[in-house]
């Protein structure tokens, strides 16, 4: 299926919308988009995962790295709208206690 990543800048932060499969082949594309979003120095970076159909360990690694970079510069990174499949993966790996998830 591939991956599409869109990014929007707003006064209250950066918004990244991710759609498709995040795996070893597409993770570099996501890493690049998140590095650019975090690199703006925005107070917050919101990643919309509603349309992510698959996420493997390389995708998880990208999310953790982006979280660490954001935190190091005093920004927050929040995952919003993860599908139940993605939310379950975050729970199983314990990353739901590390990464900030929207309350839904």
N, CA, C and O atoms as a GROMACS GRO file, in nm:
protein
  416
    1UNK      N    1   0.081  -0.120   0.000
    1UNK     CA    2   0.000   0.000   0.000
    1UNK      C    3   0.085   0.125   0.000
    1UNK      O    4   0.045   0.225  -0.060
    2UNK      N    5   0.199   0.125   0.064
    2UNK     CA    6   0.284   0.242   0.069
    2UNK      C    7   0.248   0.333   0.185
    2UNK      O    8   0.172   0.297   0.274
    3UNK      N    9   0.305   0.451   0.182
    3UNK     CA   10   0.289   0.546   0.290
    3UNK      C   11   0.277   0.686   0.234
    3UNK      O   12   0.349   0.724   0.141
    4UNK      N   13   0.186   0.764   0.292
    4UNK     CA   14   0.180   0.906   0.262
    4UNK      C   15   0.190   0.981   0.394
    4UNK      O   16   0.132   0.941   0.496
    5UNK      N   17   0.264   1.090   0.391
    5UNK     CA   18   0.283   1.172   0.509
    5UNK      C   19   0.262   1.318   0.468
    5UNK      O   20   0.327   1.369   0.378
    6UNK      N   21   0.169   1.383   0.538
    6UNK     CA   22   0.145   1.525   0.514
    6UNK      C   23   0.178   1.603   0.639
    6UNK      O   24   0.160   1.554   0.750
    7UNK      N   25   0.225   1.725   0.620
    7UNK     CA   26   0.262   1.808   0.735
    7UNK      C   27   0.205   1.947   0.718
    7UNK      O   28   0.212   2.006   0.610
    8UNK      N   29   0.149   1.999   0.827
    8UNK     CA   30   0.093   2.134   0.828
    8UNK      C   31   0.148   2.208   0.949
    8UNK      O   32   0.152   2.155   1.060
    9UNK      N   33   0.189   2.330   0.926
    9UNK     CA   34   0.233   2.416   1.035
    9UNK      C   35   0.119   2.506   1.075
    9UNK      O   36   0.047   2.559   0.990
   10UNK      N   37   0.102   2.524   1.205
   10UNK     CA   38  -0.001   2.612   1.258
   10UNK      C   39   0.060   2.688   1.376
   10UNK      O   40   0.164   2.648   1.428
   11UNK      N   41  -0.003   2.798   1.418
   11UNK     CA   42   0.052   2.874   1.530
   11UNK      C   43   0.069   2.792   1.658
   11UNK      O   44   0.158   2.818   1.738
   12UNK      N   45  -0.017   2.691   1.677
   12UNK     CA   46  -0.009   2.612   1.800
   12UNK      C   47   0.077   2.487   1.786
   12UNK      O   48   0.088   2.411   1.882
   13UNK      N   49   0.138   2.464   1.670
   13UNK     CA   50   0.227   2.350   1.656
   13UNK      C   51   0.231   2.293   1.515
   13UNK      O   52   0.176   2.350   1.421
   14UNK      N   53   0.296   2.181   1.505
   14UNK     CA   54   0.309   2.109   1.379
   14UNK      C   55   0.214   1.990   1.379
   14UNK      O   56   0.199   1.923   1.481
   15UNK      N   57   0.149   1.964   1.266
   15UNK     CA   58   0.057   1.852   1.252
   15UNK      C   59   0.106   1.762   1.140
   15UNK      O   60   0.130   1.807   1.028
   16UNK      N   61   0.121   1.635   1.172
   16UNK     CA   62   0.168   1.537   1.073
   16UNK      C   63   0.060   1.430   1.060
   16UNK      O   64   0.020   1.369   1.159
   17UNK      N   65   0.013   1.409   0.938
   17UNK     CA   66  -0.090   1.308   0.911
   17UNK      C   67  -0.024   1.194   0.836
   17UNK      O   68   0.036   1.214   0.730
   18UNK      N   69  -0.036   1.075   0.892
   18UNK     CA   70   0.029   0.956   0.836
   18UNK      C   71  -0.078   0.859   0.787
   18UNK      O   72  -0.177   0.834   0.857
   19UNK      N   73  -0.059   0.805   0.667
   19UNK     CA   74  -0.155   0.709   0.613
   19UNK      C   75  -0.081   0.596   0.542
   19UNK      O   76   0.014   0.619   0.468
   20UNK      N   77  -0.126   0.474   0.567
   20UNK     CA   78  -0.068   0.358   0.501
   20UNK      C   79   0.011   0.271   0.596
   20UNK      O   80  -0.018   0.263   0.716
   21UNK      N   81   0.111   0.206   0.541
   21UNK     CA   82   0.191   0.109   0.616
   21UNK      C   83   0.326   0.168   0.654
   21UNK      O   84   0.398   0.220   0.569
   22UNK      N   85   0.358   0.158   0.783
   22UNK     CA   86   0.489   0.203   0.830
   22UNK      C   87   0.569   0.078   0.860
   22UNK      O   88   0.544   0.007   0.958
   23UNK      N   89   0.666   0.051   0.775
   23UNK     CA   90   0.750  -0.067   0.790
   23UNK      C   91   0.895  -0.030   0.758
   23UNK      O   92   0.927   0.088   0.745
   24UNK      N   93   0.979  -0.129   0.746
   24UNK     CA   94   1.122  -0.101   0.726
   24UNK      C   95   1.149  -0.022   0.598
   24UNK      O   96   1.246   0.053   0.590
   25UNK      N   97   1.063  -0.038   0.498
   25UNK     CA   98   1.083   0.035   0.372
   25UNK      C   99   1.033   0.178   0.379
   25UNK      O  100   1.092   0.267   0.317
   26UNK      N  101   0.926   0.202   0.453
   26UNK     CA  102   0.866   0.335   0.457
   26UNK      C  103   0.905   0.416   0.580
   26UNK      O  104   0.881   0.537   0.585
   27UNK      N  105   0.965   0.353   0.679
   27UNK     CA  106   1.003   0.422   0.802
   27UNK      C  107   1.096   0.542   0.776
   27UNK      O  108   1.080   0.645   0.842
   28UNK      N  109   1.191   0.534   0.683
   28UNK     CA  110   1.276   0.651   0.658
   28UNK      C  111   1.195   0.774   0.612
   28UNK      O  112   1.231   0.887   0.646
   29UNK      N  113   1.090   0.753   0.538
   29UNK     CA  114   1.004   0.862   0.493
   29UNK      C  115   0.938   0.929   0.614
   29UNK      O  116   0.933   1.052   0.623
   30UNK      N  117   0.887   0.847   0.706
   30UNK     CA  118   0.825   0.901   0.827
   30UNK      C  119   0.930   0.969   0.914
   30UNK      O  120   0.904   1.076   0.970
   31UNK      N  121   1.046   0.908   0.927
   31UNK     CA  122   1.154   0.967   1.008
   31UNK      C  123   1.190   1.106   0.957
   31UNK      O  124   1.208   1.199   1.036
   32UNK      N  125   1.200   1.121   0.828
   32UNK     CA  126   1.233   1.249   0.768
   32UNK      C  127   1.126   1.354   0.795
   32UNK      O  128   1.157   1.468   0.831
   33UNK      N  129   1.000   1.317   0.780
   33UNK     CA  130   0.890   1.411   0.804
   33UNK      C  131   0.884   1.453   0.950
   33UNK      O  132   0.861   1.570   0.980
   34UNK      N  133   0.903   1.358   1.040
   34UNK     CA  134   0.898   1.391   1.183
   34UNK      C  135   1.019   1.474   1.225
   34UNK      O  136   1.007   1.562   1.310
   35UNK      N  137   1.134   1.446   1.167
   35UNK     CA  138   1.254   1.526   1.198
   35UNK      C  139   1.231   1.670   1.155
   35UNK      O  140   1.270   1.763   1.226
   36UNK      N  141   1.169   1.689   1.040
   36UNK     CA  142   1.141   1.825   0.993
   36UNK      C  143   1.040   1.894   1.084
   36UNK      O  144   1.056   2.011   1.117
   37UNK      N  145   0.937   1.822   1.126
   37UNK     CA  146   0.834   1.880   1.213
   37UNK      C  147   0.892   1.915   1.349
   37UNK      O  148   0.867   2.025   1.400
   38UNK      N  149   0.967   1.824   1.408
   38UNK     CA  150   1.027   1.849   1.539
   38UNK      C  151   1.134   1.958   1.527
   38UNK      O  152   1.151   2.039   1.618
   39UNK      N  153   1.204   1.959   1.416
   39UNK     CA  154   1.312   2.055   1.394
   39UNK      C  155   1.267   2.200   1.384
   39UNK      O  156   1.350   2.290   1.391
   40UNK      N  157   1.138   2.223   1.369
   40UNK     CA  158   1.089   2.361   1.362
   40UNK      C  159   1.096   2.430   1.497
   40UNK      O  160   1.092   2.552   1.506
   41UNK      N  161   1.106   2.350   1.603
   41UNK     CA  162   1.108   2.406   1.737
   41UNK      C  163   0.970   2.440   1.789
   41UNK      O  164   0.957   2.511   1.890
   42UNK      N  165   0.866   2.391   1.723
   42UNK     CA  166   0.729   2.415   1.766
   42UNK      C  167   0.707   2.359   1.906
   42UNK      O  168   0.772   2.262   1.946
   43UNK      N  169   0.618   2.420   1.980
   43UNK     CA  170   0.590   2.375   2.116
   43UNK      C  171   0.528   2.236   2.118
   43UNK      O  172   0.546   2.160   2.214
   44UNK      N  173   0.455   2.202   2.012
   44UNK     CA  174   0.395   2.067   2.007
   44UNK      C  175   0.396   2.013   1.864
   44UNK      O  176   0.389   2.088   1.767
   45UNK      N  177   0.406   1.882   1.857
   45UNK     CA  178   0.396   1.810   1.731
   45UNK      C  179   0.290   1.703   1.752
   45UNK      O  180   0.303   1.618   1.840
   46UNK      N  181   0.186   1.709   1.670
   46UNK     CA  182   0.076   1.613   1.677
   46UNK      C  183   0.085   1.522   1.556
   46UNK      O  184   0.092   1.569   1.442
   47UNK      N  185   0.084   1.392   1.582
   47UNK     CA  186   0.091   1.293   1.473
   47UNK      C  187  -0.042   1.220   1.468
   47UNK      O  188  -0.079   1.149   1.561
   48UNK      N  189  -0.113   1.237   1.357
   48UNK     CA  190  -0.242   1.171   1.338
   48UNK      C  191  -0.218   1.035   1.272
   48UNK      O  192  -0.170   1.027   1.159
   49UNK      N  193  -0.252   0.930   1.346
   49UNK     CA  194  -0.227   0.793   1.299
   49UNK      C  195  -0.355   0.721   1.257
   49UNK      O  196  -0.354   0.599   1.242
   50UNK      N  197  -0.464   0.794   1.237
   50UNK     CA  198  -0.594   0.732   1.208
   50UNK      C  199  -0.590   0.641   1.085
   50UNK      O  200  -0.656   0.538   1.082
   51UNK      N  201  -0.513   0.680   0.985
   51UNK     CA  202  -0.511   0.605   0.860
   51UNK      C  203  -0.392   0.509   0.847
   51UNK      O  204  -0.365   0.457   0.739
   52UNK      N  205  -0.322   0.485   0.958
   52UNK     CA  206  -0.211   0.389   0.956
   52UNK      C  207  -0.270   0.248   0.965
   52UNK      O  208  -0.339   0.214   1.061
   53UNK      N  209  -0.241   0.167   0.863
   53UNK     CA  210  -0.297   0.032   0.857
   53UNK      C  211  -0.201  -0.073   0.910
   53UNK      O  212  -0.242  -0.185   0.941
   54UNK      N  213  -0.073  -0.038   0.919
   54UNK     CA  214   0.027  -0.134   0.966
   54UNK      C  215   0.142  -0.055   1.026
   54UNK      O  216   0.183   0.047   0.972
   55UNK      N  217   0.194  -0.103   1.138
   55UNK     CA  218   0.306  -0.040   1.205
   55UNK      C  219   0.394  -0.150   1.262
   55UNK      O  220   0.348  -0.230   1.343
   56UNK      N  221   0.521  -0.154   1.221
   56UNK     CA  222   0.611  -0.256   1.275
   56UNK      C  223   0.715  -0.191   1.367
   56UNK      O  224   0.705  -0.072   1.399
   57UNK      N  225   0.812  -0.269   1.408
   57UNK     CA  226   0.912  -0.220   1.503
   57UNK      C  227   0.992  -0.102   1.449
   57UNK      O  228   1.034  -0.016   1.526
   58UNK      N  229   1.014  -0.097   1.319
   58UNK     CA  230   1.088   0.017   1.264
   58UNK      C  231   1.004   0.144   1.276
   58UNK      O  232   1.059   0.252   1.299
   59UNK      N  233   0.874   0.134   1.261
   59UNK     CA  234   0.786   0.248   1.280
   59UNK      C  235   0.782   0.291   1.425
   59UNK      O  236   0.782   0.411   1.455
   60UNK      N  237   0.777   0.194   1.515
   60UNK     CA  238   0.781   0.227   1.658
   60UNK      C  239   0.909   0.300   1.693
   60UNK      O  240   0.908   0.396   1.770
   61UNK      N  241   1.019   0.255   1.637
   61UNK     CA  242   1.149   0.318   1.661
   61UNK      C  243   1.148   0.464   1.614
   61UNK      O  244   1.203   0.551   1.682
   62UNK      N  245   1.087   0.490   1.501
   62UNK     CA  246   1.078   0.627   1.450
   62UNK      C  247   0.999   0.715   1.547
   62UNK      O  248   1.039   0.828   1.575
   63UNK      N  249   0.888   0.662   1.598
   63UNK     CA  250   0.805   0.739   1.692
   63UNK      C  251   0.880   0.769   1.821
   63UNK      O  252   0.873   0.880   1.874
   64UNK      N  253   0.952   0.669   1.872
   64UNK     CA  254   1.029   0.688   1.996
   64UNK      C  255   1.140   0.790   1.974
   64UNK      O  256   1.163   0.876   2.059
   65UNK      N  257   1.210   0.781   1.862
   65UNK     CA  258   1.318   0.877   1.833
   65UNK      C  259   1.264   1.019   1.822
   65UNK      O  260   1.325   1.113   1.874
   66UNK      N  261   1.150   1.035   1.755
   66UNK     CA  262   1.090   1.168   1.742
   66UNK      C  263   1.048   1.221   1.879
   66UNK      O  264   1.066   1.339   1.908
   67UNK      N  265   0.994   1.133   1.962
   67UNK     CA  266   0.956   1.171   2.098
   67UNK      C  267   1.079   1.220   2.176
   67UNK      O  268   1.073   1.323   2.243
   68UNK      N  269   1.188   1.147   2.166
   68UNK     CA  270   1.310   1.184   2.238
   68UNK      C  271   1.366   1.318   2.190
   68UNK      O  272   1.409   1.400   2.270
   69UNK      N  273   1.365   1.339   2.058
   69UNK     CA  274   1.414   1.466   2.002
   69UNK      C  275   1.326   1.582   2.048
   69UNK      O  276   1.376   1.688   2.086
   70UNK      N  277   1.194   1.562   2.043
   70UNK     CA  278   1.102   1.668   2.084
   70UNK      C  279   1.124   1.702   2.231
   70UNK      O  280   1.132   1.819   2.268
   71UNK      N  281   1.133   1.601   2.312
   71UNK     CA  282   1.152   1.621   2.457
   71UNK      C  283   1.283   1.695   2.486
   71UNK      O  284   1.287   1.782   2.573
   72UNK      N  285   1.388   1.660   2.413
   72UNK     CA  286   1.518   1.722   2.433
   72UNK      C  287   1.515   1.872   2.406
   72UNK      O  288   1.593   1.948   2.463
   73UNK      N  289   1.426   1.915   2.320
   73UNK     CA  290   1.418   2.058   2.290
   73UNK      C  291   1.299   2.126   2.358
   73UNK      O  292   1.265   2.240   2.326
   74UNK      N  293   1.235   2.054   2.451
   74UNK     CA  294   1.127   2.115   2.528
   74UNK      C  295   0.992   2.114   2.461
   74UNK      O  296   0.901   2.186   2.503
   75UNK      N  297   0.976   2.035   2.358
   75UNK     CA  298   0.848   2.023   2.287
   75UNK      C  299   0.774   1.899   2.333
   75UNK      O  300   0.832   1.810   2.396
   76UNK      N  301   0.646   1.893   2.302
   76UNK     CA  302   0.570   1.772   2.327
   76UNK      C  303   0.534   1.708   2.194
   76UNK      O  304   0.513   1.776   2.094
   77UNK      N  305   0.526   1.578   2.195
   77UNK     CA  306   0.486   1.502   2.078
   77UNK      C  307   0.368   1.416   2.122
   77UNK      O  308   0.375   1.346   2.222
   78UNK      N  309   0.260   1.423   2.047
   78UNK     CA  310   0.138   1.351   2.084
   78UNK      C  311   0.088   1.270   1.965
   78UNK      O  312   0.081   1.320   1.853
   79UNK      N  313   0.055   1.145   1.991
   79UNK     CA  314  -0.004   1.059   1.889
   79UNK      C  315  -0.155   1.069   1.903
   79UNK      O  316  -0.209   1.049   2.012
   80UNK      N  317  -0.223   1.100   1.796
   80UNK     CA  318  -0.369   1.108   1.805
   80UNK      C  319  -0.434   1.014   1.704
   80UNK      O  320  -0.378   0.981   1.599
   81UNK      N  321  -0.553   0.972   1.740
   81UNK     CA  322  -0.638   0.887   1.656
   81UNK      C  323  -0.576   0.754   1.613
   81UNK      O  324  -0.604   0.707   1.503
   82UNK      N  325  -0.493   0.691   1.696
   82UNK     CA  326  -0.440   0.561   1.653
   82UNK      C  327  -0.554   0.459   1.644
   82UNK      O  328  -0.644   0.457   1.727
   83UNK      N  329  -0.547   0.377   1.542
   83UNK     CA  330  -0.646   0.271   1.529
   83UNK      C  331  -0.633   0.177   1.648
   83UNK      O  332  -0.532   0.180   1.719
   84UNK      N  333  -0.732   0.094   1.668
   84UNK     CA  334  -0.724  -0.002   1.780
   84UNK      C  335  -0.604  -0.094   1.762
   84UNK      O  336  -0.541  -0.134   1.860
   85UNK      N  337  -0.573  -0.128   1.639
   85UNK     CA  338  -0.456  -0.214   1.611
   85UNK      C  339  -0.327  -0.147   1.655
   85UNK      O  340  -0.243  -0.210   1.719
   86UNK      N  341  -0.311  -0.021   1.621
   86UNK     CA  342  -0.190   0.053   1.658
   86UNK      C  343  -0.189   0.076   1.809
   86UNK      O  344  -0.085   0.061   1.873
   87UNK      N  345  -0.303   0.113   1.866
   87UNK     CA  346  -0.312   0.134   2.011
   87UNK      C  347  -0.276   0.007   2.086
   87UNK      O  348  -0.209   0.012   2.189
   88UNK      N  349  -0.321  -0.106   2.035
   88UNK     CA  350  -0.290  -0.235   2.097
   88UNK      C  351  -0.140  -0.264   2.092
   88UNK      O  352  -0.082  -0.311   2.189
   89UNK      N  353  -0.078  -0.235   1.980
   89UNK     CA  354   0.067  -0.254   1.965
   89UNK      C  355   0.143  -0.166   2.064
   89UNK      O  356   0.241  -0.210   2.124
   90UNK      N  357   0.099  -0.043   2.080
   90UNK     CA  358   0.162   0.046   2.177
   90UNK      C  359   0.147  -0.007   2.319
   90UNK      O  360   0.239   0.004   2.400
   91UNK      N  361   0.030  -0.064   2.348
   91UNK     CA  362   0.006  -0.122   2.481
   91UNK      C  363   0.094  -0.244   2.504
   91UNK      O  364   0.155  -0.257   2.610
   92UNK      N  365   0.100  -0.334   2.407
   92UNK     CA  366   0.178  -0.457   2.418
   92UNK      C  367   0.326  -0.428   2.440
   92UNK      O  368   0.393  -0.496   2.518
   93UNK      N  369   0.377  -0.326   2.372
   93UNK     CA  370   0.519  -0.293   2.384
   93UNK      C  371   0.549  -0.203   2.503
   93UNK      O  372   0.665  -0.178   2.534
   94UNK      N  373   0.444  -0.154   2.570
   94UNK     CA  374   0.464  -0.065   2.683
   94UNK      C  375   0.487   0.080   2.642
   94UNK      O  376   0.508   0.165   2.728
   95UNK      N  377   0.483   0.108   2.513
   95UNK     CA  378   0.508   0.244   2.468
   95UNK      C  379   0.391   0.338   2.496
   95UNK      O  380   0.405   0.460   2.485
   96UNK      N  381   0.276   0.281   2.531
   96UNK     CA  382   0.163   0.367   2.568
   96UNK      C  383   0.191   0.441   2.698
   96UNK      O  384   0.122   0.538   2.730
   97UNK      N  385   0.291   0.396   2.773
   97UNK     CA  386   0.328   0.466   2.896
   97UNK      C  387   0.444   0.562   2.874
   97UNK      O  388   0.479   0.640   2.963
   98UNK      N  389   0.504   0.558   2.756
   98UNK     CA  390   0.617   0.644   2.722
   98UNK      C  391   0.573   0.757   2.630
   98UNK      O  392   0.605   0.874   2.654
   99UNK      N  393   0.500   0.721   2.527
   99UNK     CA  394   0.453   0.819   2.429
   99UNK      C  395   0.320   0.877   2.474
   99UNK      O  396   0.237   0.807   2.532
  100UNK      N  397   0.300   1.005   2.447
  100UNK     CA  398   0.175   1.070   2.482
  100UNK      C  399   0.070   1.036   2.378
  100UNK      O  400   0.090   1.059   2.258
  101UNK      N  401  -0.043   0.980   2.424
  101UNK     CA  402  -0.153   0.946   2.335
  101UNK      C  403  -0.271   1.036   2.366
  101UNK      O  404  -0.291   1.077   2.480
  102UNK      N  405  -0.348   1.067   2.262
  102UNK     CA  406  -0.469   1.144   2.288
  102UNK      C  407  -0.559   1.060   2.377
  102UNK      O  408  -0.547   0.938   2.378
  103UNK      N  409  -0.648   1.123   2.451
  103UNK     CA  410  -0.728   1.048   2.548
  103UNK      C  411  -0.834   0.958   2.488
  103UNK      O  412  -0.894   0.878   2.560
  104UNK      N  413  -0.860   0.966   2.361
  104UNK     CA  414  -0.967   0.885   2.300
  104UNK      C  415  -0.936   0.737   2.304
  104UNK      O  416  -1.016   0.656   2.256
   0.00000   0.00000   0.00000
